Amino acid sequence: MSTLNPIPELAPQLKQLRLSGILDSLEIRNRQAIEGKLAYTDFLAMLVGDEIARRENKKFEMRLRRAQFRTTKSLEQFDFARVPGLNRALVNDLAAGRYIHEKAPVLIVGPSGIGKSHLAQALGHCAVRQGIDVTFTTCTALTQSLNAARATGVYERKLAALARVGLLIIDDFGLKPLRAPADEDLHDLIAERYERLPTIVTSNLDFAEWDHAFATNRLLASATIDRLRHNAYCIALEGPSYRDPKVAPANSKPAHERTPKSAAK
């Protein structure tokens, strides 16, 4: 039996112990141990470390899939130069998990295209790296999913699942007016999470206009928004839109006015 190769009998034993990931690095680590004349305990420590890293990476990838982010945008990709008024120190504090430990909401407002969703998802990515389960959804998709759950008799289960998620990110709050039962569903969810778990909300509406998101029930609006604002970190983004169209050069002509080279004389 060669000392440079893993023992074949190890494979089924490691699988039985649910440690089959060790097989991925066993041969390399075995060579390193022989060449470096490592102690058995050092060799074992390397294998255990590899297995822990593999499991943590698998958990991270699973949390990332469950979060259902629209993009893979991170905080490192966020262009702070476009929003010079943004408190970068606060954002870094939040990225480190401050609001998560405080179970506090984070409310992000600003015009369309300023980077609200990017920032919210970037904070969500940071939370995933910290081992937090995250769910990203738009306000419309959220209320529609709750209404669909009601229609199939699983509303309470759906509400409880959303109420338990480590970090809930609700994008585009107020983009469409909330009517019954969507307004009640959102209120019930926010009430369940209030002072228990953190929630991030983005909106095109200024903070003073949030009650306008509720089409008719102003009392429900007040109760919901009051819970969201309590102890919340409020971030207002101002600056040019990421989606501004590119400006053509001054001497450029519209496509229909250009003369094809083949037609030029």
Secondary structure, DSSP 4 states (H G I P E B T S, - for coil): --TTS--TTHHHHHHHTT-GGGHHHHHHHHHHHHHHT--HHHHHHHHHHHHHHHHHHHHHHHHHHHHT-SS---GGG--GGG-TTS-HHHHHHHHTTHHHHHT--EEEE-STTSSHHHHHHHHHHHHHHTT--EEEEEHHHHHHHHHHHHHTT-HHHHHHHHHHSSEEEEEEETSS-B-TTHHHHHHHHHHHHTTTS-EEEEESS-GGGGGGGBSS-HHHHHHHHHHHHTT-EEEE--S--TTPPPPPPTTPPPGGGPPPGGG--
